[in-house]
Every structure is written in C-alpha cells, then in structure tokens.
Amino acid sequence: MHDQQVTVTGRPASGDRRRRRVWVSVLVVAGVVIAVGVALLIGRTGGQGPGPEAGADDPGGGKEDPPTAGADPAADATLTVGDTTRLPDGAVARINGLEPDVTLDPGMPGPEPGMRLDRVDVEVCAGSTQLFVDAAFWLPLGDDGRVYSAHMGVRDLVTLAMAPGSCQRGTVDLALPEAVDLEAVLLADTEHTTLARWSVVDSPRTTVEPPSPLASETTPIRAAIGSPLTPSTGGSVTLHDVVLDATSDAAATAEPGRTIVRIDAERCAAQQQPASPRDWFVQLADHRLVAPEREGATMQTRDLDPQECDRGTADFLVPDDTAVAAVVYTYAGMYEEVRWVVGP
C-alpha cells in the first residue's frame, strides 16, 4: 500500500477540464495593428467532455461519415478483441468481449424499432491526467460503412471523470439496424476523432475473462480505511468501516449470488454542498464499479452547511465470487475524489 495522502485534488476547475487554444493573426500595415480574428477551439483534456452525439438526421443514430483517424499511429491500427491500446497521457483501453443480439430485461428501455443491441465489455485506465469515461465514446461501425451510436438506456459503465491511475470496467450496448452486421468498435473523443479501432469480424461472440485486470502506469492516490482525506472542495471525508457481508441485517434484499456490502462513511463540508449516498461506489477487483442500493442507507441526501458533518451507511450488492478492492468517493457522482483500499 502506498503512503496515505491527506489532500487530494479530484474535481478539476473548469479551466482544467478544457484546454483552449487561441490563434490570433495580426497584420501590421503602416504601423497600425489590425486584428483580423480570434478563433477559439475547445479541445479535450484527458478525455473530458460530453460524448459524441448521434447523427441528428438519422433516427437510427447512424452518421454518414466515420470519425476521422487520430494523429496517434495506434489509432490507425486495427486491434482485435482482447488487445490493449495506449491512449493520450498514458491512458489505456481494452475490449474484453462481445455479446451480440442481447435481450434486455422486461421494463428496461430498448432500442428504436428495427434496431438491435450488441454488447461489448470494455475496460479503461486513466494515465497521468484525469480521464472522462462515458459509454457514448464507444461507437459501432457497421458493415455498411456507417458509424452508429451507443444505446444509453442500459449500460453498467459508469459516466465518471476518473482520477489519474484509476481504472474502470463495464459493458456498453451498441445499437445497430437489424440488417447490419457489426464490423468494428471505435473509441472516439469529443471531436469525433478515432482513438482506437477493434475489429470484431473474426472475434468470438463471448466475453473471455482477461488474465489480469488492466493496469495504468500511474499509481492512483489511495489510503487505508479510517484515514480522513481532504477532497477538492475542502472539508474532509472519512471511510470509517467496510462490512463485507452485511446481508443478515440489511434492509435491502440480496439477490441470489450476491452479497450486501455496507460502508460507514462521514462527510464534513467546508462550504455548502450537496451530499448523497450516490456519491459513493464500491469497486470490485475486476475494476467494475457498483452503485449503492436505494434501500437501507442511513446516509442522507441533503445539502450540508459549512462545517456540518453527516455520517451514515450505504449498502451495495456485489457478486459473491468477486472481491471488493476499494471504496471510491466522488463529487456529485461525476468526479472521482478519493479512494480507500479494502483488503491487503
């Protein structure tokens, strides 16, 4: 375990989330400086920003033109399922598997009529900078040459600005017309530039467990249970305890094959700010993030006044066969702030 950190810079200032480039062309005529224009191009910082949008003219979500190839030569290379690729700032990404024609549970929002869903199991790790992760960055390329979009109704890949060195694994459902075969899966950025491409034509239609979780070259900041940490908004946040099997006395009902994990945590505000059980995640050893259950939490959802503290519990349903590796605290469920190591 690495040395405990007492101050963590998690949620970036708006200026850090977007890097601005400014071009100014100046003509000097007879000693008079005439400004001919300034153009702002808002770029990507560590992958942050909203995901690519589906084509507005196509109800199926397809785009007439595929994303352009990236400047990184790796973006032009075709990967296969199971391959890992390096992204800007030392981030890495991998597709672990593909499941075609998935059927959603009753009551779940499905795709548009005439569309089907292919599910990919993806894994990403931030490098030396914060990395924004969203299902919308993963795009299906059909055998008709068109790029379609992710189905945002169902996915367990959490939309999150991950701290440097942090990793996440989850599934993304890709929507394609029923008559179109999936040829490749693209990972794009906010400018619709392709960062990586995985061919799935000859890939097995199943998820193969990788030999080990994906790893970043950057070590994430983490601490032991019981250590108070200072998030970017000031104050403190403390994970007091983790009960790995709270099934017997939990208000929520554990599903077959799952165990209820309970955390006891406290948040103290330096300024007025919202607090909620939804600010917390349990991370499994395979890098999947688990959100808290709506039942059983004594942690309150409310605004904390300056110098006010709130301590309570939250319950999480985790698979029986997967170990809990860490507990993650986020700002508003969107920006990773701090994490604590669970276990050795």
C-alpha positions, 0 to 999 in steps of 0.5 A: 500500500502506498503512503496515505495522502491527506489532500487530494485534488479530484474535481478539476476547475473548469479551466482544467477540464478544457484546454483552449487554444487561441490563434490570433493573426495580426497584420501590421500595415503602416504601423497600425495593428489590425486584428483580423480574428480570434478563433477559439477551439475547445479541445479535450483534456484527458478525455473530458467532455460530453460524448459524441452525439448521434447523427441528428438526421438519422433516427437510427443514430447512424452518421454518414461519415466515420470519425476521422483517424487520430494523429496517434499511429495506434489509432490507425491500427486495427486491434482485435478483441482482447488487445490493449491500446495506449491512449493520450497521457498514458491512458489505456483501453481494452475490449474484453468481449462481445455479446451480440443480439442481447435481450434486455430485461422486461421494463428496461428501455430498448432500442428504436424499432428495427434496431438491435443491441450488441454488447461489448465489455470494455475496460479503461485506465486513466494515465497521468491526467484525469480521464472522462469515461462515458459509454457514448465514446464507444461507437459501432461501425457497421458493415455498411460503412456507417458509424452508429451510436451507443444505446444509453438506456442500459449500460453498467459503465459508469459516466465518471471523470476518473482520477489519474491511475484509476481504472474502470470496467463495464459493458456498453450496448451498441445499437445497430439496424437489424440488417447490419452486421457489426464490423468494428468498435471505435473509441472516439473523443469529443471531436469525433476523432478515432482513438482506437479501432477493434475489429470484431469480424473474426472475434468470438461472440463471448466475453473471455475473462482477461488474465489480469485486470488492466493496469495504468502506469500511474499509481492512483492516490489511495489510503487505508480505511479510517484515514480522513482525506481532504477532497477538492472542495475542502472539508474532509471525508472519512471511510470509517468501516467496510462490512463485507457481508452485511446481508443478515441485517440489511434492509435491502434484499440480496439477490441470489449470488450476491452479497450486501456490502455496507460502508460507514462513511462521514462527510464534513463540508467546508462550504455548502454542498450537496451530499448523497449516498450516490456519491459513493461506489464500491469497486470490485477487483475486476475494476467494475464499479457498483452503485449503492442500493436505494434501500437501507442507507442511513446516509442522507441526501441533503445539502450540508452547511459549512462545517456540518458533518453527516455520517451514515451507511450505504449498502451495495450488492456485489457478486459473491465470487468477486472481491471488493478492492476499494471504496471510491468517493466522488463529487456529485457522482461525476468526479472521482475524489478519493479512494480507500483500499479494502483488503491487503 
